[in-house]
């Protein structure tokens, strides 16, 4: 029995996996900025409905909270990013800056208005206290350096996380890795964790797209955004052990097919990995290492390409699903409506439910607004395993319940537009609307002054 298997077998205090879902921001639109994300680029220039997008996300949060899961809310970022435009040399009033940027190269203002922070799976990589050297929950904010519109996020993400997890004796929030191609870090979209109990020791599974030094296998059509070197740096920061980590390379062919993050082709929870046959480079070695470190109870449910092609997996976001523990050793799979609308995927899921596997229930949600922007249920949430003391130390205003749901749906109805296209981003009133909404949101969620417009004169 390996060291990590022995650790997994030990008793631990009760724990839960909490999900903190990104609240879709008021500037949600289809800018098509994410080269390599087929849904994002394919729906560029369409009219979006920010109000519907936010309400769809809130409905999913409330439904999972009603099922008994710990469900939190992750606030959106301030957009347009006027603060960044000022750093880049623009001056004048906010409306003058927006007009000036809108008259430059196409897509520039759209990138500065991106609501991509809704994808909180990219916010950070999280290591629970059961895995770390100092016994704290560690977060490393993702640098997202591969995409301009996402590389704007990391400073705000760090401020927001510290307002969500304020107790530094229990939580450590690390700044993003340096903004270098060799250290490209896409956060928890390329990371999962296997365990028996969420509060106990686990095995952290890091998936990378390329190895910067000495790597050989890379995609040729779309970029591999995440490097092995970034994952190794995060593991060192968090004080993880070799016995408690597995590093695996994503299959370059699936990146070229539109699988820009591993969570588009694979998802795991507790002792279950649900994955596509073509997800990894050298799958046999990856599976062998996972089995050796996770122990005999570890289960791999591999979907064969003969049942679901990679193209069908990308179209439906079958694997960009949430795998949620039911408490009886089985798992619920939370999928988007697109899975039901893709015949091969829906047929596979019905067959899966007829067999004796760890997954015995499928829940379907309508997330069309976010799906058309390139992300499904798994993209919308950051997973944080917590023990009882850590749950008590989380900002309590973030937990979803009847009262918060009613207040946030009312807030969305009041502040969000029901249609938004790129031309609407030139409206100077949009900045006023967004700031008014976010100022109220920080009071609802008790986050303090976390946004640039609230922090004039401070380090933004």
C-alpha positions in Angstrom: 0.0 0.0 0.0 1.4 3.4 -1.0 1.9 6.3 1.4 -1.0 8.2 -0.1 -3.3 5.2 -0.1 -2.5 4.8 3.6 -3.3 8.4 4.2 -6.6 8.1 2.3 -7.6 5.1 4.5 -7.3 7.1 7.7 -10.2 8.7 9.6 -10.8 12.4 9.1 -13.2 15.1 10.5 -16.4 15.5 8.5 -16.0 17.7 5.4 -18.0 18.9 2.4 -17.2 20.1 -1.1 -18.6 23.6 -1.5 -19.2 25.1 -4.9 -18.9 28.8 -5.5 -20.6 29.7 -8.7 -19.8 32.7 -10.7 -22.6 35.2 -10.9 -22.8 36.3 -14.5 -21.9 40.0 -14.9 -24.0 42.8 -16.3 -21.8 43.1 -19.5 -22.3 39.5 -20.6 -22.1 39.5 -24.4 -20.8 37.3 -27.2 -17.4 38.8 -28.1 -15.9 35.6 -29.4 -12.5 36.3 -27.8 -11.5 32.8 -26.9 -9.6 31.3 -29.8 -9.7 27.5 -29.3 -13.1 27.6 -27.6 -15.5 26.6 -30.4 -18.7 27.8 -28.7 -17.2 31.1 -27.9 -16.0 31.9 -31.4 -19.0 30.3 -33.1 -21.5 32.5 -31.4 -19.6 35.8 -31.7 -21.6 38.9 -32.5 -25.0 37.4 -31.5 -27.2 39.4 -29.1 -26.9 38.2 -25.5 -29.3 38.5 -22.6 -27.3 39.3 -19.5 -30.5 39.2 -17.3 -31.4 35.7 -18.5 -27.8 34.5 -18.1 -27.6 35.6 -14.5 -31.0 34.2 -13.6 -30.2 30.8 -15.2 -27.0 30.6 -13.1 -28.8 31.6 -10.0 -31.5 29.0 -10.6 -28.8 26.3 -10.8 -27.2 27.5 -7.6 -30.6 27.5 -5.8 -31.5 24.0 -7.0 -28.2 22.5 -5.8 -28.6 24.3 -2.4 -32.1 22.9 -2.1 -30.6 19.4 -2.6 -28.4 20.0 0.5 -25.1 21.0 -1.2 -23.0 23.8 0.2 -23.5 26.5 -2.5 -21.8 29.9 -2.5 -21.9 32.9 -4.8 -18.8 34.3 -6.5 -19.2 38.0 -7.5 -18.5 39.2 -11.0 -15.7 41.7 -11.9 -16.1 45.3 -12.8 -16.4 45.8 -16.6 -15.8 47.8 -18.7 -12.2 47.7 -17.3 -11.8 51.4 -17.4 -9.1 51.1 -14.8 -7.0 49.1 -17.2 -7.6 51.5 -20.0 -6.2 54.3 -17.8 -3.2 52.2 -17.1 -2.7 51.8 -20.8 -2.5 55.6 -21.3 -6.1 56.6 -22.0 -7.3 59.7 -20.2 -10.3 61.9 -19.7 -13.7 61.0 -18.4 -15.0 57.4 -18.4 -17.3 58.2 -21.3 -14.5 59.9 -23.3 -12.2 56.9 -22.8 -14.9 54.4 -23.9 -15.6 56.5 -27.0 -11.9 56.6 -27.8 -11.5 52.9 -27.4 -14.7 52.1 -29.3 -13.2 54.0 -32.3 -10.0 51.9 -32.4 -9.5 48.3 -33.5 -12.6 46.1 -33.6 -13.0 43.9 -30.5 -10.8 46.0 -28.2 -13.7 47.5 -26.2 -15.5 44.2 -26.3 -12.5 42.5 -24.6 -12.4 45.2 -22.0 -16.1 44.5 -21.3 -15.9 40.7 -21.2 -17.9 38.9 -18.5 -15.6 35.9 -18.6 -15.0 36.0 -14.8 -18.3 34.0 -14.7 -16.0 31.0 -15.4 -14.9 30.6 -11.8 -13.4 27.2 -12.6 -10.6 29.4 -14.0 -10.4 31.7 -10.9 -7.8 29.7 -9.0 -6.5 26.2 -8.1 -7.6 25.1 -4.7 -5.8 22.6 -2.3 -7.8 21.7 0.8 -6.2 21.7 4.2 -6.1 17.9 4.3 -3.4 18.0 1.5 -1.3 21.0 2.4 1.9 21.2 4.5 0.6 23.9 6.8 -3.0 22.6 7.2 -4.6 25.6 5.5 -6.8 25.8 2.4 -4.6 27.2 -0.4 -5.7 29.2 -3.4 -3.4 30.2 -6.3 -5.1 32.7 -8.5 -4.8 31.7 -12.2 -2.9 34.1 -14.4 -4.9 33.2 -17.6 -2.0 34.8 -19.5 -3.0 33.2 -22.8 -6.0 35.4 -23.5 -6.0 39.2 -23.2 -9.6 39.5 -21.9 -8.9 36.9 -19.2 -5.4 38.2 -18.2 -7.2 41.3 -16.8 -8.9 39.2 -14.0 -6.2 38.1 -11.6 -5.8 41.1 -9.4 -9.5 41.4 -8.8 -9.8 37.6 -8.3 -7.3 37.8 -5.5 -9.2 40.6 -3.8 -12.5 38.8 -4.1 -11.1 35.6 -2.7 -9.7 37.3 0.3 -13.1 38.9 1.0 -14.7 35.5 0.6 -12.2 33.6 2.7 -10.9 36.3 5.1 -9.4 34.2 7.9 -5.7 34.0 7.1 -5.1 31.4 9.8 -7.3 29.0 7.8 -7.0 30.3 4.2 -4.0 31.3 2.1 -4.7 33.2 -1.1 -1.6 33.4 -3.4 -1.2 35.9 -6.2 -1.1 34.6 -9.7 2.1 33.1 -11.1 4.2 35.5 -13.2 2.6 36.4 -16.6 4.9 34.2 -18.7 4.1 31.7 -21.4 6.2 29.1 -19.6 3.9 29.5 -16.6 0.5 29.6 -18.3 -2.1 28.7 -15.5 -5.8 28.2 -16.2 -6.8 27.3 -12.7 -9.1 24.5 -11.5 -10.5 23.9 -15.1 -7.3 21.7 -15.4 -7.4 20.3 -11.8 -9.5 18.0 -9.8 -9.1 16.0 -6.6 -9.8 12.5 -5.5 -10.5 11.5 -1.9 -12.7 9.4 0.4 -13.6 12.3 2.7 -13.3 15.9 1.6 -11.6 17.0 4.9 -9.1 14.1 4.7 -6.0 13.6 2.6 -6.6 13.4 -1.2 -4.8 13.0 -4.5 -4.7 16.2 -6.6 -4.8 15.6 -10.3 -3.2 18.3 -12.4 -3.7 18.3 -16.2 -1.5 20.4 -18.5 -1.5 21.1 -22.2 2.2 21.3 -22.8 5.6 21.1 -21.2 7.5 24.3 -21.8 11.0 22.9 -21.2 11.7 19.6 -22.9 8.1 18.9 -24.1 7.4 17.2 -27.4 3.7 16.7 -27.8 1.7 19.9 -28.6 -1.4 20.8 -30.6 -1.0 22.3 -34.0 -4.3 24.2 -34.5 -5.2 25.7 -31.1 -3.0 26.8 -28.2 -2.2 24.6 -25.2 -2.8 27.2 -22.5 -1.6 25.4 -19.4 1.9 24.3 -18.7 3.3 21.5 -16.6 5.7 24.0 -15.0 2.7 26.1 -13.8 1.1 23.1 -12.2 4.4 22.1 -10.5 4.8 25.6 -9.1 1.3 25.5 -7.7 1.9 22.2 -6.0 5.1 23.5 -4.4 3.3 26.7 -3.2 0.6 24.6 -1.6 3.0 22.2 0.1 1.7 19.1 -1.6 3.5 15.8 -1.6 4.6 13.6 -4.5 2.4 10.8 -3.1 -0.6 13.2 -3.2 -0.2 14.5 -6.7 -0.5 13.2 -10.3 0.5 15.3 -13.4 -1.0 14.2 -16.7 -0.8 15.7 -20.2 -3.9 16.4 -22.1 -4.2 14.8 -25.5 -3.0 17.4 -28.1 -5.5 16.1 -30.6 -8.5 16.9 -28.4 -7.1 20.4 -27.8 -7.1 20.9 -31.6 -10.7 19.6 -31.6 -11.8 22.4 -29.3 -11.1 21.0 -25.8 -9.4 24.1 -24.5 -9.5 22.9 -20.8 -9.5 19.4 -19.4 -12.9 20.0 -17.8 -14.4 19.9 -21.3 -13.3 16.2 -21.6 -13.1 14.9 -18.1 -14.5 15.4 -14.6 -13.8 13.7 -11.2 -15.1 13.6 -7.7 -14.3 11.5 -4.6 -13.2 8.2 -6.0 -14.7 8.5 -9.5 -13.1 9.8 -12.7 -15.6 10.3 -15.6 -13.6 10.8 -18.8 -13.4 10.4 -22.5 -11.3 7.7 -24.1 -9.2 10.3 -25.9 -8.8 12.8 -23.0 -5.1 12.1 -22.1 -1.8 11.5 -23.7 -0.8 7.9 -22.7 -4.0 7.2 -20.8 -2.8 3.8 -19.6 0.0 5.4 -17.6 -2.2 8.1 -16.2 -4.8 5.6 -15.1 -2.2 3.3 -13.5 -0.7 6.1 -11.4 -4.2 7.3 -10.3 -5.1 3.8 -9.3 -1.8 3.3 -7.4 -2.2 6.5 -5.4 -6.0 6.5 -4.9 -6.3 2.9 -3.9 -8.5 -0.1 -4.9 -11.8 1.8 -4.6 -10.9 4.2 -7.4 -13.3 4.0 -10.4 -12.7 5.1 -13.9 -15.8 5.5 -16.2 -14.3 5.9 -19.6 -16.7 6.9 -22.4 -15.6 5.3 -25.7 -15.2 7.3 -28.8 -17.5 4.8 -30.5 -20.3 6.0 -28.3 -19.6 9.7 -28.1 -17.1 11.4 -30.4 -14.9 14.2 -29.2 -16.9 16.6 -31.5 -20.1 15.5 -29.7 -18.5 15.9 -26.3 -17.5 19.4 -27.2 -20.9 20.3 -28.7 -22.8 19.0 -25.7 -20.4 19.8 -22.9 -21.0 16.3 -21.5 -17.9 16.4 -19.4 -18.2 20.0 -18.5 -20.6 18.7 -15.9 -20.7 18.6 -12.1 -20.2 15.3 -10.4 -21.8 15.6 -7.0 -21.7 13.2 -4.2 -25.0 11.8 -3.0 -23.9 10.5 0.4 -24.5 6.9 -0.4 -21.4 6.3 -2.4 -23.1 7.3 -5.7 -22.8 10.4 -7.8 -25.2 12.9 -9.5 -24.1 14.2 -12.9 -25.3 17.8 -13.5 -25.4 18.4 -17.3 -26.6 21.3 -19.6 -29.7 21.0 -21.8 -27.4 20.5 -24.8 -26.7 17.0 -23.6 -30.3 16.1 -24.0 -30.3 17.7 -27.5 -27.3 15.7 -28.7 -28.7 12.2 -29.6 -25.5 10.2 -29.1 -24.8 11.8 -25.8 -28.3 11.4 -24.4 -28.3 7.7 -25.6 -25.0 7.2 -23.8 -26.3 8.7 -20.6 -29.4 6.5 -20.6 -27.2 3.5 -21.1 -24.9 4.7 -18.2 -27.9 4.9 -15.8 -29.0 1.4 -16.7 -25.7 0.0 -15.6 -24.3 -0.4 -12.1 -21.8 2.4 -12.0 -21.1 5.2 -9.5 -23.2 7.6 -11.5 -26.9 6.8 -11.0 -28.6 10.1 -11.6 -28.5 12.9 -14.2 -29.8 16.4 -13.6 -30.3 18.7 -16.6 -30.2 22.5 -16.5 -30.9 25.2 -19.1 -27.7 27.3 -19.2 -28.0 28.4 -22.8 -26.7 31.9 -22.3 -23.5 30.8 -20.7 -23.2 27.7 -22.9 -23.2 30.0 -26.0 -20.3 31.9 -24.5 -18.3 28.7 -24.2 -18.9 27.2 -20.7 -21.3 24.9 -18.9 -22.1 23.8 -15.4 -18.5 22.9 -14.4 -17.0 26.2 -15.8 -19.4 28.2 -13.6 -18.1 26.9 -10.3 -15.0 26.8 -8.1 -14.8 23.7 -5.9 -13.5 24.2 -2.3 -13.4 21.3 0.1 -13.9 22.4 3.6 -14.0 21.0 7.1 -16.5 22.2 9.7 -14.2 24.9 11.2 -13.4 26.2 7.7 -17.1 26.4 6.7 -17.6 28.6 9.8 -14.8 30.9 8.7 -16.2 31.5 5.2 -17.9 34.9 4.7 -21.4 33.8 5.7 -23.2 36.2 3.3 -22.1 34.1 0.4 -24.1 31.0 1.1 -27.1 30.4 -1.1 -30.5 30.1 0.7 -34.1 31.3 0.1 -33.4 34.8 1.3 -30.3 35.3 -0.7 -31.8 33.8 -3.9 -34.8 36.2 -3.6 -32.5 39.2 -3.0 -30.2 38.4 -5.9 -32.9 37.6 -8.4 -34.5 41.0 -7.5 -31.1 42.6 -7.9 -30.6 41.1 -11.3 -34.1 42.2 -12.4 -33.4 45.7 -11.3 -29.9 46.2 -12.8 -29.4 43.9 -15.8 -30.3 44.6 -19.4 -32.3 41.9 -21.3 -30.2 42.4 -24.5 -26.6 43.4 -25.1 -24.6 43.5 -28.3 -21.2 45.0 -29.1 -22.7 48.3 -30.2 -24.3 48.7 -26.8 -20.9 48.7 -25.1 -20.3 52.2 -26.4 -23.3 53.5 -24.3 -21.7 55.6 -21.5 -24.7 54.8 -19.3 -23.6 51.2 -19.1 -20.6 52.0 -16.9 -23.0 53.9 -14.5 -25.4 50.9 -14.5 -22.7 48.4 -13.8 -21.1 50.3 -10.9 -24.4 51.0 -9.3 -25.2 47.3 -9.5 -21.8 46.1 -8.1 -21.8 48.7 -5.3 -25.1 47.2 -4.1 -23.8 43.7 -4.6 -20.9 44.2 -2.3 -23.3 45.2 0.4 -25.5 42.2 -0.2 -22.5 39.8 -0.1 -20.7 41.8 2.6 -17.5 42.0 0.5 -16.3 45.5 1.3 -14.8 47.8 -1.2 -13.2 45.3 -3.6 -13.8 47.0 -7.0 -11.5 49.6 -8.7 -14.2 52.2 -8.7 -14.6 51.8 -5.0 -10.8 52.0 -4.4 -9.8 55.2 -6.1 -6.3 56.1 -5.2 -5.4 52.7 -3.9 -3.4 49.8 -5.5 -5.9 48.4 -8.0 
